[in-house]
Amino acid sequence: ETDWNVDKRIQGQTDTVLNSNGKRQARLLAKALESKPCTAIVSSDLKRAHETASIVRNYWLGKEDIDGGESYTTAAGKNTKAASSSSIAIRESVPKIITDPKLRELHAGDLQGAISTDPKISRIRTLLTGEWKQGKTNQKYPGAGGESLDDLVSRAYQGLKNAAKLGGKGGHVFVFSHGGLIKSIAKDIIDKTNKKTMLRPATNCCLSTIKYSMESDSFKIVKMFERVINEDAKDDTG
């Protein structure tokens, strides 16, 4: 969660940071994922996603406990602040985080920073998504940098393929990205496979599992938008 989530502001690629509740949610996510195999970690380079990945990684390494306690080390290698006694390394080693700007959220052009529930803004978004549903997926958000659905899906697939290659055959890669990107990829995979799949609402800190076949260069949905923390985390719409 970020302050913009709370305010119902459209974030897009605005580089917002996690608020205190968002950091707490990231620690809960780390706890929920602690038993899952991990070959590689890849994150969007936007702060809110990368910070989530960092909190998860630090928790697994025992550098941060569930309550947010951290340990710091001086240049001389001496601890200056110890983590709480409940902070124990979950894994012997954890891959370093690789960042990829292809995993950024959809750029919403001039609408970034606007309140999503404002009637004028809501009308613009409704008209645009309506065009996308009619197949006009090359229509972009208005304003500098605004992307289309085609723009988003194209780079998202490339980002996910790059991540899968880092994991190697049989690997398990954790990808930290954004709701709009993940929802768009899920819908595109469903459309291409012609499978009728009911998707639950996507929230912050939900878990989606997608399988990539290097042989056929194709993706398959295993599970989408699984709520692994016991609360409804806000998105851009609140």
MARBA-3410 file (N, C-alpha, C, O; in Angstrom, 1 decimal):
238
0.8,-1.2,0.0,0.0,0.0,0.0,0.9,1.3,0.0,1.9,1.3,0.7 ~ 0.4,2.3,-0.7,1.1,3.6,-0.7,0.1,4.6,-0.3,-1.1,4.3,-0.2 ~ 0.5,5.8,0.0,-0.4,6.9,0.3,-1.3,7.2,-0.8,-2.5,7.6,-0.6 ~ -0.8,7.0,-2.0,-1.7,7.2,-3.2,-2.8,6.2,-3.3,-3.9,6.5,-3.8 ~ -2.5,5.0,-2.9,-3.6,4.0,-2.8,-4.7,4.4,-1.9,-5.9,4.4,-2.3
-4.3,4.9,-0.8,-5.3,5.4,0.2,-6.1,6.6,-0.3,-7.3,6.6,-0.1 ~ -5.4,7.5,-1.0,-6.1,8.6,-1.6,-6.8,8.3,-2.9,-7.5,9.2,-3.4 ~ -6.7,7.1,-3.4,-7.4,6.6,-4.6,-6.8,7.4,-5.8,-7.6,7.7,-6.8 ~ -5.5,7.7,-5.8,-4.9,8.4,-6.9,-4.3,7.3,-7.9,-3.8,6.3,-7.5 ~ -4.4,7.7,-9.2,-3.9,6.8,-10.2,-2.3,6.9,-10.2,-1.8,8.0,-10.4
-1.7,5.8,-9.9,-0.2,5.9,-9.8,0.5,5.7,-11.1,1.4,6.5,-11.5 ~ 0.1,4.7,-11.9,0.8,4.5,-13.2,2.3,4.3,-12.9,2.7,3.5,-12.1 ~ 3.1,5.1,-13.6,4.6,5.0,-13.4,5.1,6.0,-12.5,6.3,6.2,-12.4 ~ 4.2,6.8,-11.8,4.7,7.7,-10.8,5.4,6.9,-9.7,4.9,5.9,-9.2 ~ 6.6,7.3,-9.3,7.5,6.5,-8.4,7.1,6.7,-7.0,8.0,7.2,-6.2
6.0,6.2,-6.5,5.6,6.3,-5.1,6.3,5.3,-4.3,6.8,4.3,-4.8 ~ 6.2,5.5,-3.0,6.9,4.5,-2.1,5.8,3.9,-1.2,4.7,4.4,-1.0 ~ 6.2,2.8,-0.5,5.3,2.1,0.4,5.1,3.0,1.6,6.1,3.7,2.1 ~ 3.9,3.1,2.2,3.7,3.7,3.5,3.9,2.7,4.6,4.3,1.5,4.3 ~ 3.7,3.0,5.8,4.0,2.1,6.9,3.2,0.8,6.8,3.6,-0.3,7.1
1.9,1.0,6.4,1.0,-0.1,6.3,1.5,-1.0,5.1,1.4,-2.3,5.2 ~ 2.0,-0.4,4.1,2.5,-1.2,2.9,3.7,-2.0,3.3,3.8,-3.1,2.9 ~ 4.6,-1.5,4.1,5.7,-2.2,4.6,5.3,-3.4,5.5,5.9,-4.5,5.4 ~ 4.3,-3.1,6.3,3.8,-4.2,7.2,3.2,-5.3,6.3,3.4,-6.5,6.6 ~ 2.4,-4.9,5.3,1.9,-5.9,4.3,2.9,-6.7,3.6,2.8,-7.9,3.4
4.0,-6.1,3.3,5.1,-6.8,2.6,5.8,-7.8,3.5,6.2,-8.9,3.1 ~ 5.8,-7.5,4.8,6.4,-8.5,5.8,5.4,-9.7,5.9,5.9,-10.8,6.1 ~ 4.1,-9.4,5.9,3.2,-10.5,6.0,3.3,-11.4,4.7,3.2,-12.6,4.8 ~ 3.5,-10.7,3.6,3.7,-11.4,2.3,4.9,-12.3,2.4,4.9,-13.5,2.0 ~ 6.0,-11.8,3.0,7.3,-12.6,3.1,7.0,-13.8,4.0,7.5,-14.9,3.6
6.3,-13.6,5.0,5.9,-14.8,5.9,5.1,-15.8,5.1,5.4,-17.0,5.3 ~ 4.1,-15.4,4.3,3.3,-16.3,3.6,4.0,-17.1,2.5,3.6,-18.2,2.2 ~ 5.1,-16.5,2.0,5.8,-17.1,0.9,7.1,-17.9,1.4,7.8,-18.4,0.5 ~ 7.3,-17.9,2.6,8.6,-18.4,3.1,8.9,-19.8,2.8,10.1,-20.2,2.7 ~ 7.9,-20.7,2.6,8.2,-22.1,2.3,8.2,-22.4,0.8,8.5,-23.5,0.4
8.0,-21.4,-0.1,7.9,-21.6,-1.5,9.4,-21.5,-2.1,10.2,-20.7,-1.7 ~ 9.7,-22.4,-3.1,11.0,-22.4,-3.7,11.3,-21.2,-4.4,10.3,-20.5,-5.0 ~ 12.5,-20.7,-4.5,12.9,-19.5,-5.2,14.2,-19.6,-5.8,15.2,-19.9,-5.2 ~ 14.2,-19.5,-7.2,15.4,-19.6,-8.0,16.0,-18.2,-8.3,17.2,-18.0,-8.4 ~ 15.1,-17.3,-8.5,15.5,-15.9,-8.9,14.4,-15.0,-8.4,13.2,-15.3,-8.2
14.8,-13.7,-8.2,13.9,-12.6,-7.8,14.0,-11.5,-8.8,15.1,-11.0,-9.0 ~ 12.9,-11.1,-9.5,12.9,-10.0,-10.4,11.9,-9.0,-10.0,10.8,-9.4,-9.6 ~ 12.2,-7.7,-10.2,11.2,-6.7,-9.7,11.2,-5.6,-10.8,12.1,-5.2,-11.4 ~ 10.0,-5.0,-10.8,9.9,-3.7,-11.5,10.8,-2.7,-10.8,11.2,-2.9,-9.6 ~ 11.3,-1.7,-11.6,12.3,-0.8,-10.9,11.6,0.4,-10.2,12.2,1.2,-9.6
10.2,0.4,-10.2,9.5,1.4,-9.4,9.6,1.0,-8.0,9.6,-0.1,-7.6 ~ 9.8,2.1,-7.1,10.1,1.9,-5.7,9.1,1.0,-5.0,9.5,0.2,-4.2 ~ 7.8,1.2,-5.2,6.9,0.4,-4.4,7.0,-1.1,-4.6,6.7,-1.9,-3.7 ~ 7.3,-1.5,-5.8,7.5,-2.9,-6.1,8.8,-3.4,-5.6,8.9,-4.5,-5.0 ~ 9.9,-2.6,-5.9,11.2,-3.0,-5.5,11.4,-3.1,-4.0,12.1,-3.9,-3.4
10.7,-2.1,-3.3,10.8,-2.1,-1.8,10.1,-3.4,-1.2,10.5,-4.0,-0.3 ~ 9.0,-3.8,-1.9,8.3,-5.0,-1.4,9.2,-6.2,-1.6,9.3,-7.0,-0.7 ~ 9.9,-6.3,-2.8,10.8,-7.4,-3.0,11.9,-7.4,-2.0,12.3,-8.4,-1.5 ~ 12.4,-6.2,-1.6,13.5,-6.1,-0.7,13.1,-6.5,0.7,13.9,-7.2,1.4 ~ 11.9,-6.1,1.1,11.5,-6.5,2.4,11.3,-8.1,2.5,11.7,-8.7,3.5
10.7,-8.6,1.5,10.6,-10.1,1.4,12.0,-10.8,1.5,12.1,-11.7,2.3 ~ 12.9,-10.3,0.7,14.2,-10.9,0.7,14.9,-10.8,2.0,15.5,-11.7,2.6 ~ 14.8,-9.6,2.6,15.5,-9.4,3.9,14.9,-10.2,5.0,15.6,-10.7,5.9 ~ 13.5,-10.4,5.0,12.9,-11.3,5.9,13.4,-12.7,5.8,13.7,-13.4,6.8 ~ 13.5,-13.2,4.6,14.0,-14.6,4.4,15.4,-14.7,4.9,15.8,-15.8,5.3
16.2,-13.7,4.8,17.6,-13.7,5.2,17.8,-13.5,6.7,18.9,-13.5,7.2 ~ 16.7,-13.2,7.4,16.8,-12.9,8.8,17.2,-11.5,9.1,17.6,-11.2,10.3 ~ 17.2,-10.6,8.1,17.6,-9.2,8.4,16.4,-8.3,8.8,16.6,-7.2,9.2 ~ 15.2,-8.9,8.7,14.0,-8.1,9.1,13.0,-9.1,9.7,12.7,-10.1,9.0 ~ 12.4,-8.8,10.8,11.4,-9.7,11.4,10.0,-9.2,11.0,9.8,-8.2,10.3
9.0,-10.0,11.4,7.7,-9.8,11.0,7.1,-8.4,11.5,6.2,-7.9,11.0 ~ 7.8,-7.9,12.6,7.3,-6.6,13.2,8.1,-5.4,12.6,7.9,-4.3,13.0 ~ 9.1,-5.7,11.7,9.8,-4.6,11.1,11.2,-4.4,11.7,11.8,-3.4,11.3 ~ 11.6,-5.2,12.7,13.0,-5.0,13.2,14.0,-5.3,12.2,13.9,-6.2,11.4 ~ 15.1,-4.5,12.2,16.1,-4.7,11.2,17.5,-4.7,11.9,17.6,-4.4,13.1
18.5,-5.2,11.2,19.8,-5.2,11.7,20.7,-4.4,10.8,20.6,-4.6,9.6 ~ 21.6,-3.6,11.3,22.4,-2.7,10.5,23.9,-3.1,10.8,24.2,-3.5,12.0 ~ 24.8,-2.9,9.9,26.2,-3.2,10.1,27.0,-2.0,9.6,26.8,-1.4,8.6 ~ 28.0,-1.6,10.5,28.9,-0.5,10.2,29.9,-1.0,9.2,30.0,-2.1,8.8 ~ 30.7,0.0,8.7,31.8,-0.4,7.7,32.8,-1.3,8.4,33.4,-2.1,7.7
32.9,-1.2,9.7,33.9,-2.1,10.4,33.3,-3.5,10.6,34.0,-4.4,11.1 ~ 32.0,-3.7,10.2,31.4,-5.0,10.4,30.8,-5.3,11.7,30.4,-6.4,12.0 ~ 30.6,-4.2,12.5,30.0,-4.4,13.9,28.6,-4.0,13.8,28.2,-3.0,13.2 ~ 27.7,-4.8,14.5,26.3,-4.5,14.5,26.1,-3.3,15.3,26.6,-3.1,16.4 ~ 25.3,-2.3,14.7,24.9,-1.1,15.5,23.5,-1.2,16.0,23.1,-0.4,16.9
22.7,-2.1,15.4,21.3,-2.2,15.8,20.9,-3.7,15.5,20.9,-4.1,14.4 ~ 20.6,-4.4,16.5,20.3,-5.8,16.3,18.8,-6.0,16.0,18.0,-5.3,16.5 ~ 18.6,-7.0,15.1,17.2,-7.3,14.9,16.6,-8.0,16.1,17.3,-8.5,17.0 ~ 15.3,-8.0,16.2,14.7,-8.6,17.4,14.9,-10.1,17.4,15.3,-10.6,16.4 ~ 14.7,-10.7,18.6,15.1,-12.1,18.7,14.3,-13.0,17.9,14.7,-14.2,17.7
13.1,-12.5,17.3,12.3,-13.4,16.5,12.8,-13.4,15.0,12.2,-14.1,14.2 ~ 13.8,-12.6,14.7,14.3,-12.5,13.4,15.3,-13.6,13.1,16.5,-13.5,13.6 ~ 14.9,-14.6,12.4,15.7,-15.8,12.1,15.8,-16.0,10.6,14.7,-15.9,10.0 ~ 17.0,-16.3,10.1,17.1,-16.6,8.7,16.2,-17.8,8.3,16.3,-18.8,8.9 ~ 15.3,-17.6,7.3,14.5,-18.6,6.8,15.2,-19.5,5.7,14.9,-20.7,5.7
16.0,-18.9,5.0,16.8,-19.6,3.9,18.3,-19.3,4.1,18.7,-18.2,4.5 ~ 19.1,-20.3,3.7,20.5,-20.1,3.8,21.0,-19.1,2.8,22.0,-18.3,3.1 ~ 20.4,-19.0,1.7,20.8,-18.0,0.7,19.6,-17.6,-0.1,18.6,-18.4,-0.3 ~ 19.5,-16.4,-0.6,18.4,-15.8,-1.3,19.0,-15.1,-2.5,19.9,-14.3,-2.3 ~ 18.5,-15.3,-3.7,19.1,-14.6,-4.9,18.9,-13.1,-4.7,18.0,-12.6,-4.1
19.9,-12.4,-5.4,19.8,-10.9,-5.4,18.6,-10.5,-6.3,18.2,-11.2,-7.2 ~ 18.1,-9.3,-6.1,17.0,-8.8,-6.8,17.5,-8.2,-8.1,18.4,-7.3,-8.2 ~ 16.9,-8.6,-9.2,17.2,-8.1,-10.6,16.0,-7.2,-10.9,14.9,-7.6,-10.8 ~ 16.3,-6.0,-11.4,15.3,-5.0,-11.7,15.1,-5.0,-13.3,16.0,-5.2,-14.0 ~ 13.8,-4.8,-13.7,13.5,-4.7,-15.1,12.4,-3.7,-15.3,11.3,-3.9,-14.9
12.7,-2.6,-16.0,11.7,-1.6,-16.3,10.5,-2.1,-17.1,9.5,-1.4,-17.2 ~ 10.7,-3.2,-17.8,9.6,-3.7,-18.6,8.4,-4.2,-17.7,7.3,-4.4,-18.2 ~ 8.7,-4.4,-16.4,7.7,-4.8,-15.5,7.0,-3.6,-14.8,6.2,-3.9,-13.8 ~ 7.2,-2.4,-15.2,6.6,-1.3,-14.7,5.1,-1.3,-14.9,4.6,-2.0,-15.8 ~ 4.3,-0.6,-14.1,2.9,-0.4,-14.3,2.6,0.3,-15.6,3.5,1.0,-16.2
1.4,0.2,-16.1,0.9,1.0,-17.3,1.1,2.5,-17.0,0.7,3.0,-16.0 ~ 1.7,3.2,-18.0,1.8,4.6,-17.9,0.5,5.3,-18.3,0.0,5.1,-19.4 ~ -0.1,6.0,-17.3,-1.4,6.6,-17.5,-1.4,8.0,-18.0,-2.4,8.7,-17.8 ~ -0.3,8.5,-18.6,-0.2,9.8,-19.2,-0.7,10.9,-18.2,-0.2,10.9,-17.1 ~ -1.5,11.8,-18.7,-2.0,12.9,-17.9,-2.8,12.5,-16.7,-3.1,13.4,-15.8
-3.3,11.3,-16.7,-4.2,10.9,-15.6,-3.4,10.5,-14.3,-4.0,10.3,-13.3 ~ -2.1,10.3,-14.4,-1.3,10.0,-13.3,-1.3,11.1,-12.2,-1.1,12.3,-12.5 ~ -1.7,10.7,-11.0,-1.9,11.6,-9.9,-3.3,12.1,-9.7,-3.6,12.7,-8.7 ~ -4.2,11.8,-10.7,-5.6,12.2,-10.6,-6.3,11.2,-9.7,-5.9,10.1,-9.5 ~ -7.4,11.7,-9.0,-8.2,10.9,-8.2,-9.1,10.0,-9.1,-9.8,10.5,-9.9
-9.0,8.7,-8.9,-9.7,7.8,-9.8,-11.2,7.9,-9.7,-11.9,7.5,-10.7 ~ -11.7,8.3,-8.6,-13.2,8.4,-8.5,-13.7,9.7,-9.0,-15.0,9.9,-9.0 ~ -12.9,10.7,-9.4,-13.4,11.9,-9.9,-14.2,11.6,-11.2,-13.7,10.9,-12.1 ~ -15.4,12.1,-11.3,-16.3,11.7,-12.4,-15.7,12.0,-13.8,-15.8,11.1,-14.7 ~ -14.9,13.1,-14.0,-14.3,13.3,-15.2,-13.2,12.3,-15.6,-13.1,11.8,-16.7
-12.4,12.0,-14.6,-11.3,11.0,-14.7,-11.9,9.6,-15.0,-11.5,8.9,-15.8 ~ -12.9,9.3,-14.2,-13.6,8.0,-14.3,-14.2,7.8,-15.7,-14.1,6.7,-16.3 ~ -14.7,8.9,-16.3,-15.3,8.9,-17.6,-14.3,8.6,-18.7,-14.5,7.9,-19.6 ~ -13.1,9.3,-18.6,-12.0,9.1,-19.5,-11.6,7.6,-19.5,-11.4,7.0,-20.6 ~ -11.4,7.1,-18.3,-10.9,5.7,-18.2,-12.0,4.7,-18.8,-11.6,3.8,-19.4
-13.2,5.0,-18.5,-14.3,4.1,-19.0,-14.3,4.1,-20.5,-14.5,3.1,-21.1 ~ -14.2,5.3,-21.1,-14.2,5.4,-22.6,-13.0,4.6,-23.2,-13.1,3.9,-24.2 ~ -11.8,4.8,-22.5,-10.6,4.1,-23.0,-10.7,2.6,-22.9,-10.4,1.9,-23.9 ~ -11.1,2.1,-21.7,-11.2,0.7,-21.6,-12.3,0.1,-22.5,-12.3,-1.0,-22.9 ~ -13.4,0.9,-22.7,-14.4,0.5,-23.6,-13.9,0.3,-25.0,-14.2,-0.7,-25.7
-13.0,1.1,-25.5,-12.3,1.0,-26.8,-11.5,-0.3,-26.8,-11.5,-1.0,-27.8 ~ -10.8,-0.5,-25.7,-9.9,-1.7,-25.6,-10.8,-3.0,-25.8,-10.4,-3.9,-26.4 ~ -11.9,-3.0,-25.1,-12.8,-4.1,-25.1,-13.4,-4.4,-26.5,-13.7,-5.5,-26.9 ~ -13.4,-3.3,-27.3,-13.9,-3.4,-28.7,-12.8,-3.8,-29.7,-13.0,-3.8,-30.9 ~ -11.6,-4.0,-29.1,-10.5,-4.4,-30.0,-9.5,-3.3,-30.4,-8.5,-3.6,-31.1
-9.8,-2.1,-29.9,-8.9,-1.0,-30.3,-7.9,-0.8,-29.2,-7.8,0.2,-28.5 ~ -7.1,-1.9,-29.1,-6.1,-2.0,-28.0,-4.8,-1.1,-28.2,-4.0,-1.1,-27.4 ~ -4.8,-0.4,-29.4,-3.7,0.5,-29.6,-3.9,1.9,-29.2,-3.1,2.8,-29.3 ~ -5.1,2.1,-28.6,-5.5,3.5,-28.1,-4.7,3.7,-26.8,-4.8,2.9,-25.9 ~ -4.1,4.9,-26.7,-3.2,5.2,-25.6,-3.9,6.1,-24.6,-4.9,6.8,-24.9
-3.4,6.1,-23.3,-3.9,7.1,-22.4,-3.4,8.5,-22.9,-2.4,8.6,-23.4 ~ -4.3,9.5,-22.7,-3.9,10.8,-23.2,-2.7,11.4,-22.4,-2.6,11.2,-21.2 ~ -1.9,12.2,-23.2,-0.8,12.9,-22.5,0.5,12.2,-22.8,0.6,11.1,-23.3 ~ 1.6,12.9,-22.4,3.0,12.5,-22.6,3.2,11.2,-21.9,2.9,11.0,-20.7 ~ 3.8,10.2,-22.6,4.1,8.9,-22.0,3.0,7.9,-21.9,3.2,6.8,-21.6
1.8,8.4,-22.2,0.6,7.5,-22.0,0.7,6.2,-22.9,1.1,6.3,-24.1 ~ 0.4,5.1,-22.3,0.6,3.8,-23.0,-0.8,3.2,-23.4,-1.8,3.6,-22.9 ~ -0.8,2.4,-24.4,-1.9,1.6,-24.8,-1.9,0.2,-24.1,-0.9,-0.1,-23.5 ~ -2.9,-0.5,-24.3,-2.9,-1.9,-23.7,-1.9,-2.7,-24.5,-1.3,-3.6,-23.9 ~ -1.8,-2.5,-25.8,-0.8,-3.2,-26.6,0.6,-3.0,-26.1,1.4,-3.9,-26.0
0.9,-1.7,-25.8,2.2,-1.3,-25.3,2.5,-2.1,-24.0,3.6,-2.7,-23.8 ~ 1.5,-2.1,-23.1,1.7,-2.8,-21.8,1.9,-4.3,-22.0,2.9,-4.8,-21.4 ~ 1.1,-4.9,-22.7,1.1,-6.4,-22.8,2.4,-6.8,-23.5,3.0,-7.8,-23.1 ~ 2.8,-6.1,-24.5,4.0,-6.4,-25.3,5.3,-6.4,-24.4,6.0,-7.4,-24.4 ~ 5.4,-5.3,-23.7,6.6,-5.3,-22.8,6.5,-6.2,-21.6,7.6,-6.7,-21.1
5.3,-6.4,-21.1,5.1,-7.3,-20.0,5.5,-8.7,-20.3,6.2,-9.4,-19.5 ~ 5.1,-9.2,-21.5,5.5,-10.5,-21.9,7.0,-10.6,-22.0,7.6,-11.6,-21.6 ~ 7.7,-9.6,-22.5,9.1,-9.7,-22.7,9.8,-9.7,-21.3,10.8,-10.4,-21.0 ~ 9.2,-8.9,-20.3,9.8,-8.9,-19.0,9.6,-10.2,-18.3,10.5,-10.7,-17.6 ~ 8.5,-10.9,-18.5,8.2,-12.2,-17.9,9.1,-13.3,-18.5,9.6,-14.2,-17.8
9.3,-13.2,-19.8,10.2,-14.1,-20.5,11.6,-14.0,-20.0,12.3,-15.0,-19.8 ~ 12.1,-12.7,-19.8,13.4,-12.5,-19.3,13.6,-13.1,-17.9,14.6,-13.7,-17.6 ~ 12.5,-12.9,-17.1,12.5,-13.4,-15.7,12.6,-15.0,-15.8,13.3,-15.6,-15.0 ~ 11.8,-15.6,-16.6,11.8,-17.0,-16.7,13.1,-17.6,-17.1,13.5,-18.6,-16.6 ~ 13.8,-16.9,-18.0,15.1,-17.4,-18.4,16.1,-17.3,-17.3,17.0,-18.1,-17.2
16.0,-16.3,-16.4,16.9,-16.2,-15.3,16.7,-17.4,-14.3,17.6,-17.9,-13.7 ~ 15.4,-17.9,-14.3,15.1,-19.1,-13.4,15.6,-20.4,-14.0,15.9,-21.3,-13.3 ~ 15.7,-20.4,-15.3,16.1,-21.7,-16.0,15.0,-22.7,-16.0,13.9,-22.5,-15.4 ~ 15.2,-23.8,-16.7,14.2,-24.8,-16.8,13.9,-25.4,-15.4,14.9,-25.9,-14.7 ~ 12.7,-25.5,-15.1,12.3,-26.0,-13.8,12.5,-25.1,-12.6,12.2,-25.4,-11.5
12.9,-23.8,-12.9,13.1,-22.9,-11.9,11.8,-22.2,-11.4,10.8,-22.3,-12.0 ~ 11.9,-21.5,-10.2,10.8,-20.8,-9.7,11.2,-19.3,-9.4,12.1,-19.1,-8.6 ~ 10.6,-18.4,-10.2,11.0,-17.0,-10.2,9.9,-16.2,-9.5,8.8,-16.3,-9.9 ~ 10.3,-15.4,-8.5,9.4,-14.5,-7.9,9.5,-13.1,-8.7,10.6,-12.5,-8.8 ~ 8.4,-12.7,-9.2,8.3,-11.4,-10.0,7.4,-10.4,-9.2,6.3,-10.7,-8.9
8.0,-9.3,-8.9,7.3,-8.2,-8.2,6.9,-7.1,-9.1,7.8,-6.4,-9.6 ~ 5.6,-7.0,-9.4,5.2,-6.1,-10.4,4.0,-5.3,-9.9,3.9,-4.9,-8.8 ~ 3.0,-5.0,-10.8,1.9,-4.1,-10.5,0.6,-4.7,-11.0,0.5,-5.5,-12.0 ~ -0.5,-4.3,-10.4,-1.8,-4.8,-10.6,-2.3,-4.7,-12.1,-2.8,-5.7,-12.6 ~ -2.1,-3.5,-12.7,-2.6,-3.3,-14.0,-1.9,-4.3,-15.0,-2.5,-4.8,-15.9
-0.6,-4.4,-14.8,0.2,-5.3,-15.7,-0.2,-6.7,-15.5,-0.4,-7.4,-16.5 ~ -0.3,-7.2,-14.3,-0.7,-8.6,-14.0,-2.1,-8.9,-14.5,-2.3,-10.0,-15.1 ~ -3.0,-8.0,-14.3,-4.4,-8.2,-14.8,-4.4,-8.3,-16.3,-5.2,-9.1,-16.9 ~ -3.7,-7.4,-17.0,-3.7,-7.4,-18.5,-3.0,-8.7,-19.0,-3.5,-9.2,-20.0 ~ -2.0,-9.1,-18.4,-1.3,-10.4,-18.9,-2.3,-11.6,-18.7,-2.4,-12.4,-19.6
-2.9,-11.6,-17.5,-3.9,-12.7,-17.2,-5.0,-12.8,-18.3,-5.3,-13.8,-18.8 ~ -5.5,-11.6,-18.6,-6.6,-11.6,-19.6,-6.1,-12.0,-21.0,-6.8,-12.7,-21.7 ~ -4.9,-11.6,-21.3,-4.4,-11.9,-22.6,-4.1,-13.4,-22.8,-4.4,-14.0,-23.8 ~ -3.6,-14.0,-21.7,-3.3,-15.5,-21.7,-4.7,-16.2,-21.9,-4.8,-17.2,-22.6 ~ -5.7,-15.8,-21.1,-7.0,-16.4,-21.2,-7.6,-16.3,-22.6,-8.1,-17.3,-23.1
-7.5,-15.1,-23.2,-8.0,-14.9,-24.5,-7.3,-15.8,-25.5,-7.9,-16.3,-26.4 ~ -6.0,-16.0,-25.4,-5.2,-16.7,-26.4,-5.5,-18.2,-26.3,-5.4,-19.0,-27.3 ~ -5.8,-18.7,-25.0,-6.0,-20.1,-24.8,-7.5,-20.5,-25.0,-7.9,-21.6,-24.9 ~ -8.3,-19.4,-25.1,-9.8,-19.6,-25.3,-10.4,-20.4,-24.1,-11.4,-21.2,-24.3 ~ -9.9,-20.2,-23.0,-10.4,-20.9,-21.8,-11.2,-19.9,-20.9,-10.7,-18.8,-20.7
-12.4,-20.3,-20.6,-13.2,-19.4,-19.7,-12.8,-19.5,-18.3,-13.0,-20.6,-17.7 ~ -12.2,-18.5,-17.8,-11.6,-18.5,-16.4,-12.2,-17.3,-15.6,-12.1,-16.2,-16.1 ~ -12.7,-17.6,-14.5,-13.2,-16.5,-13.6,-12.0,-16.0,-12.8,-11.4,-16.8,-12.0 ~ -11.8,-14.7,-12.8,-10.7,-14.1,-12.1,-11.3,-13.3,-10.9,-12.1,-12.5,-11.1 ~ -10.7,-13.6,-9.7,-11.1,-12.8,-8.6,-10.4,-11.4,-8.7,-9.5,-11.3,-9.4
-10.9,-10.4,-7.9,-10.3,-9.1,-8.0,-8.8,-9.2,-7.5,-8.5,-9.9,-6.6 ~ -8.0,-8.4,-8.2,-6.6,-8.4,-7.9,-6.4,-7.3,-6.8,-6.9,-6.2,-6.9 ~ -5.6,-7.6,-5.8,-5.3,-6.6,-4.7,-3.8,-6.6,-4.5,-3.1,-7.5,-5.0 ~ -3.3,-5.6,-3.9,-1.9,-5.6,-3.5,-1.5,-6.8,-2.7,-2.3,-7.2,-1.8 ~ -0.4,-7.3,-2.9,0.2,-8.5,-2.2,-0.6,-9.8,-2.5,-0.4,-10.8,-1.8
-1.3,-9.8,-3.6,-1.9,-11.1,-4.0,-0.8,-11.9,-4.8,0.1,-11.3,-5.3 ~ -1.0,-13.2,-4.9,0.0,-14.0,-5.6,-0.6,-14.7,-6.8,-1.7,-15.3,-6.8 ~ 0.0,-14.5,-8.0,-0.4,-15.2,-9.2,0.7,-16.1,-9.7,1.9,-15.8,-9.6 ~ 0.3,-17.3,-10.1,1.3,-18.3,-10.5,1.1,-18.6,-12.0,0.0,-19.0,-12.4 ~ 2.1,-18.3,-12.8,2.1,-18.5,-14.2,3.2,-19.4,-14.7,4.4,-19.2,-14.2
2.9,-20.4,-15.5,4.0,-21.3,-16.0,4.4,-21.0,-17.4,3.6,-20.7,-18.3 ~ 5.7,-20.9,-17.6,6.2,-20.6,-18.9,6.9,-21.8,-19.5,7.8,-22.4,-18.9 ~ 6.6,-22.1,-20.8,7.3,-23.2,-21.5,8.3,-22.6,-22.5,7.9,-21.9,-23.4 ~ 9.5,-22.9,-22.3,10.5,-22.4,-23.2,10.5,-23.1,-24.5,10.8,-22.5,-25.6 ~ 10.0,-24.4,-24.6,9.9,-25.1,-25.8,8.8,-24.5,-26.7,9.1,-24.3,-27.9
7.7,-24.2,-26.2,6.6,-23.6,-27.0,6.5,-22.1,-26.9,5.7,-21.5,-27.6 ~ 7.3,-21.5,-26.1,7.3,-20.0,-25.9,5.9,-19.6,-25.5,5.4,-18.7,-26.2 ~ 5.3,-20.2,-24.6,3.9,-19.9,-24.2,3.8,-19.9,-22.7,4.5,-20.5,-21.9 ~ 2.7,-19.2,-22.2,2.4,-19.1,-20.8,1.1,-19.8,-20.5,0.2,-19.8,-21.3 ~ 1.0,-20.3,-19.3,-0.2,-21.0,-18.8,-0.5,-20.5,-17.4,0.4,-20.5,-16.6
-1.7,-20.2,-17.2,-2.1,-19.7,-15.8,-2.3,-21.0,-14.9,-3.0,-21.9,-15.3 ~ -1.7,-20.9,-13.8,-1.9,-22.0,-12.8,-2.9,-21.5,-11.7,-3.8,-22.2,-11.4 ~ -2.6,-20.3,-11.2,-3.5,-19.7,-10.3,-3.3,-18.2,-10.3,-2.2,-17.7,-10.4 ~ -4.4,-17.4,-10.2,-4.3,-16.0,-10.3,-4.9,-15.3,-9.1,-6.0,-15.7,-8.6 ~ -4.3,-14.2,-8.6,-4.8,-13.3,-7.6,-5.1,-14.0,-6.3,-6.2,-13.7,-5.7
-4.3,-14.9,-5.9,-4.5,-15.6,-4.7,-4.2,-14.7,-3.5,-3.1,-14.1,-3.4 ~ -5.1,-14.6,-2.6,-4.9,-13.7,-1.4,-4.1,-14.5,-0.3,-4.7,-15.4,0.3 ~ -2.9,-14.1,-0.2,-2.0,-14.9,0.8,-1.8,-14.1,2.1,-1.2,-14.7,3.0 ~ -2.3,-12.9,2.1,-2.3,-12.2,3.4,-3.8,-11.9,3.8,-4.6,-11.7,2.9 ~ -4.1,-12.0,5.0,-5.5,-12.0,5.5,-6.1,-10.6,5.6,-6.5,-10.2,6.7
-6.1,-9.9,4.5,-6.7,-8.5,4.5,-6.9,-8.1,3.1,-6.3,-8.6,2.2 ~ -7.8,-7.1,2.9,-8.0,-6.5,1.6,-7.1,-5.3,1.4,-7.4,-4.2,1.9 ~ -6.0,-5.5,0.7,-5.0,-4.4,0.4,-5.6,-3.5,-0.7,-6.1,-4.0,-1.7 ~ -5.5,-2.2,-0.5,-6.0,-1.3,-1.5,-5.2,-1.2,-2.7,-4.0,-1.4,-2.8 ~ -5.9,-0.9,-3.8,-5.3,-0.6,-5.1,-5.6,0.8,-5.5,-6.0,1.6,-4.6
-5.4,1.2,-6.7,-5.6,2.6,-7.2,-7.1,3.1,-6.9,-7.3,4.2,-6.7 ~ -8.0,2.1,-6.9,-9.4,2.5,-6.8,-9.8,2.5,-5.3,-11.0,2.8,-5.0 ~ -8.9,2.2,-4.4,-9.2,2.2,-3.0,-9.9,0.9,-2.6,-10.3,0.7,-1.4
END
